[in-house]
Amino acid sequence: MLKLDGVSKSYNGQIVLHPTDLHVEAGQSCLLIGPSGCGKSTLLRLAIGLIEPDTGAVYFLGSEMSGNAVLSLRHKMGYVIQEGGLFPHLTARWNVGLIARYLGWDEKRILQRLDELVELTHLPSDALDRYPGQLSGGQRQRVSLMRALMLDPDVLLLDEPLGALDPMIRADLQNDLRDIFRSLGKTVVMVTHDISEAAFFSDSINLLRDGRIVQRGSLDDLLHSPADEFVTRFVSAQNHPLSGGGR
């Protein structure tokens, strides 16, 4: 579904991502985790074509993510960022349907899809006509997820989508997100800094440090077969239970 082969990235001569491979199979949930500045968000932005790799290549559905292909391929991807990234001057309804309207969908089709997504994400239907500033943090993230799902994408890319939420709202959204991933069978690549959240969503965890993936595997692998001392220190530094916020 998604392949990053030997991709690297530098800014002003500073390496933020060393040559890295990441292959994600269809229907798999792949979690990227690590401390701030480790390169996990850079990997995600490379995957969706927001930035170009200095070396290597990105392939999505068998096509290289480069040149004129980027825009059409990106329409087959859903992207969710921390705090939603919604346009503040548009209502939730218009935020969700913006790209569909740009692509020429008729209003009947848009309304039908909105109804499906409201039910799927458990967003109160009256929230659709509010502006982002009138929504709670959890509601903004549900709207952002609806926007990402509007075109029924093949893959969902999420960059710390729950990081700015308080614990109770975060736990509710964790459960809802996992149910959505499972019910839709979507391929998911998700960035988080929280190892319990990574384990909650997936058995496939990629732990990064200083622009490199230092270990791939399950939480059990990281706990009992750490690749190096950093892995042990990172896991030990998590101050909450390793069972997942919504489990």
C-alpha positions as CSV (number, residue, x, y, z in Angstrom):
1,M,0.0,0.0,0.0
2,L,2.7,2.5,1.1
3,K,6.5,2.2,0.7
4,L,9.2,4.6,1.7
5,D,12.5,3.4,0.3
6,G,15.7,5.0,1.6
7,V,14.0,8.3,2.2
8,S,16.0,11.0,4.0
9,K,15.6,14.7,4.7
10,S,17.8,17.6,5.8
11,Y,17.1,21.3,6.5
12,N,19.9,23.8,6.3
13,G,22.5,21.1,6.4
14,Q,21.0,19.4,9.5
15,I,19.8,15.9,9.0
16,V,16.4,15.3,10.5
17,L,15.9,11.9,8.9
18,H,18.6,9.5,7.8
19,P,17.9,7.0,4.9
20,T,14.9,5.1,6.2
21,D,12.7,2.3,4.8
22,L,9.1,2.0,5.9
23,H,6.7,-0.5,4.2
24,V,3.0,-0.6,5.2
25,E,0.7,-3.4,4.0
26,A,-2.9,-2.8,3.1
27,G,-5.2,-2.9,6.2
28,Q,-2.2,-2.6,8.6
29,S,-2.0,0.0,11.4
30,C,1.6,1.3,11.6
31,L,2.6,3.5,14.6
32,L,5.5,5.9,14.6
33,I,6.7,6.8,18.1
34,G,9.7,8.6,19.6
35,P,10.8,11.8,21.4
36,S,10.3,15.3,19.9
37,G,12.5,15.9,16.9
38,C,13.2,12.3,16.2
39,G,11.8,12.4,12.6
40,K,8.4,10.7,12.9
41,S,6.4,13.7,11.6
42,T,8.9,14.1,8.8
43,L,8.2,10.5,7.7
44,L,4.5,11.2,7.7
45,R,4.9,14.4,5.6
46,L,7.1,12.6,3.2
47,A,4.5,9.8,2.9
48,I,1.7,12.3,1.9
49,G,4.0,14.3,-0.4
50,L,3.9,17.5,1.6
51,I,7.7,17.5,1.4
52,E,10.1,15.7,-1.0
53,P,12.8,13.4,0.1
54,D,16.5,14.3,-0.4
55,T,17.2,10.7,-1.3
56,G,15.0,7.7,-1.9
57,A,11.4,7.5,-3.1
58,V,7.9,7.2,-1.8
59,Y,5.4,4.8,-3.5
60,F,1.7,4.7,-2.9
61,L,-0.5,2.1,-4.6
62,G,2.4,1.3,-6.8
63,S,3.0,4.8,-8.1
64,E,5.8,7.1,-7.1
65,M,4.7,10.1,-5.0
66,S,6.4,12.8,-7.1
67,G,5.8,15.4,-9.7
68,N,2.4,15.7,-11.2
69,A,1.2,12.5,-9.6
70,V,1.3,13.9,-6.1
71,L,-2.0,15.8,-6.1
72,S,-4.1,12.9,-7.6
73,L,-2.5,10.4,-5.2
74,R,-3.1,12.7,-2.2
75,H,-6.8,12.6,-2.9
76,K,-6.6,8.9,-2.0
77,M,-5.1,9.7,1.4
78,G,-6.7,11.1,4.5
79,Y,-4.6,13.4,6.7
80,V,-5.4,14.4,10.3
81,I,-3.1,16.7,12.4
82,Q,-3.0,17.8,16.0
83,E,-5.9,20.1,16.9
84,G,-7.6,19.4,13.6
85,G,-6.2,22.1,11.3
86,L,-9.7,23.2,10.4
87,F,-10.4,26.5,8.5
88,P,-11.7,28.8,11.2
89,H,-13.9,30.8,8.8
90,L,-15.8,27.8,7.6
91,T,-18.4,25.8,9.4
92,A,-17.7,22.1,10.2
93,R,-20.0,21.2,7.3
94,W,-18.0,23.2,4.9
95,N,-14.7,22.1,6.3
96,V,-15.6,18.5,5.7
97,G,-17.1,18.9,2.3
98,L,-14.5,21.4,0.9
99,I,-12.4,19.0,-1.2
100,A,-15.5,17.1,-2.4
101,R,-17.0,20.3,-3.7
102,Y,-13.7,21.2,-5.3
103,L,-13.7,17.9,-7.1
104,G,-17.3,18.4,-8.4
105,W,-19.4,16.3,-6.1
106,D,-23.1,17.2,-6.2
107,E,-24.8,18.3,-3.1
108,K,-26.9,15.2,-2.7
109,R,-23.8,13.0,-2.7
110,I,-22.1,15.3,-0.2
111,L,-25.1,15.3,2.1
112,Q,-25.3,11.5,2.0
113,R,-21.6,11.2,2.8
114,L,-21.9,13.7,5.7
115,D,-24.8,11.7,7.2
116,E,-22.6,8.5,7.0
117,L,-19.6,10.2,8.7
118,V,-21.7,11.9,11.4
119,E,-22.9,8.4,12.4
120,L,-19.4,6.9,12.1
121,T,-17.6,9.5,14.2
122,H,-20.4,10.1,16.7
123,L,-20.4,13.8,16.1
124,P,-23.6,15.6,17.2
125,S,-25.4,16.5,14.0
126,D,-26.1,20.0,15.2
127,A,-22.3,20.6,15.4
128,L,-22.0,20.6,11.6
129,D,-23.3,24.2,11.4
130,R,-20.9,25.5,14.0
131,Y,-17.5,27.1,13.4
132,P,-14.4,25.4,14.8
133,G,-14.1,28.1,17.5
134,Q,-17.6,27.0,18.7
135,L,-16.6,23.3,19.0
136,S,-14.9,21.4,21.8
137,G,-11.4,20.0,21.2
138,G,-12.8,16.5,20.8
139,Q,-15.5,17.7,18.4
140,R,-12.8,19.5,16.3
141,Q,-10.9,16.2,16.0
142,R,-14.0,14.3,15.0
143,V,-14.6,16.9,12.3
144,S,-11.0,16.7,11.1
145,L,-11.4,12.9,10.9
146,M,-14.6,13.3,8.9
147,R,-12.8,15.6,6.5
148,A,-10.0,13.0,6.2
149,L,-12.5,10.2,5.5
150,M,-14.8,12.3,3.1
151,L,-13.3,10.9,-0.1
152,D,-13.1,7.3,1.3
153,P,-9.3,7.3,1.1
154,D,-7.2,4.1,0.9
155,V,-4.9,5.2,3.8
156,L,-5.2,7.4,6.8
157,L,-2.2,9.4,8.0
158,L,-2.6,10.9,11.5
159,D,0.0,13.2,13.2
160,E,-0.6,13.1,17.0
161,P,-4.3,13.6,16.5
162,L,-5.1,13.2,20.3
163,G,-2.1,15.0,21.7
164,A,-3.8,18.2,22.7
165,L,-6.9,16.6,24.3
166,D,-7.6,16.2,28.0
167,P,-7.4,12.5,29.3
168,M,-11.1,11.7,29.4
169,I,-11.8,13.1,25.9
170,R,-8.7,11.4,24.7
171,A,-9.7,8.0,26.1
172,D,-13.2,8.3,24.4
173,L,-11.6,9.2,21.1
174,Q,-9.1,6.4,21.3
175,N,-11.9,3.9,21.6
176,D,-13.9,5.5,18.8
177,L,-10.8,5.7,16.5
178,R,-9.9,2.1,17.0
179,D,-13.4,1.0,16.2
180,I,-13.4,3.1,13.1
181,F,-10.1,1.7,11.9
182,R,-11.4,-1.8,12.5
183,S,-14.8,-1.3,10.9
184,L,-13.4,0.3,7.8
185,G,-10.4,-1.9,7.4
186,K,-8.3,1.2,6.6
187,T,-4.5,1.3,6.3
188,V,-3.3,3.6,9.0
189,V,0.0,5.4,9.7
190,M,-0.2,7.3,13.0
191,V,2.4,9.4,14.9
192,T,2.3,9.5,18.7
193,H,4.7,10.2,21.5
194,D,2.7,8.0,23.8
195,I,3.8,4.3,23.9
196,S,0.6,3.1,25.6
197,E,-1.4,4.8,22.8
198,A,0.8,3.1,20.2
199,A,0.2,-0.3,21.7
200,F,-3.5,0.4,22.0
201,F,-3.9,1.0,18.3
202,S,-1.4,-1.5,16.8
203,D,1.1,-4.3,17.3
204,S,3.4,-2.7,14.8
205,I,5.4,0.0,16.5
206,N,8.3,1.9,15.0
207,L,10.5,3.7,17.6
208,L,12.6,6.5,16.2
209,R,15.6,8.4,17.6
210,D,17.7,11.1,16.0
211,G,16.2,10.5,12.5
212,R,16.5,6.7,12.6
213,I,14.1,3.8,13.3
214,V,15.9,2.0,16.2
215,Q,13.4,-0.8,16.7
216,R,10.4,-2.3,15.1
217,G,8.0,-4.6,16.8
218,S,5.3,-5.1,19.4
219,L,5.3,-3.4,22.8
220,D,6.3,-6.8,24.2
221,D,9.4,-6.7,21.9
222,L,10.3,-3.2,23.2
223,L,9.8,-4.3,26.8
224,H,11.5,-7.6,26.8
225,S,13.9,-7.5,23.8
226,P,15.0,-3.9,23.6
227,A,17.5,-3.1,20.7
228,D,19.6,-0.9,22.9
229,E,19.7,1.2,26.1
230,F,17.7,4.0,24.6
231,V,14.7,1.7,24.0
232,T,14.7,0.7,27.6
233,R,15.0,4.3,28.8
234,F,12.2,5.5,26.5
235,V,9.8,2.8,27.6
236,S,10.7,3.3,31.3
237,A,10.2,7.1,31.0
238,Q,6.5,6.6,30.3
239,N,4.9,7.5,33.6
240,H,1.5,5.9,33.0
241,P,0.3,2.3,32.6
242,L,1.3,0.5,29.3
243,S,-2.2,-0.8,28.7
244,G,-3.6,2.0,26.5
245,G,-5.7,4.9,27.6
246,G,-9.0,3.4,26.4
247,R,-8.4,-0.3,27.1
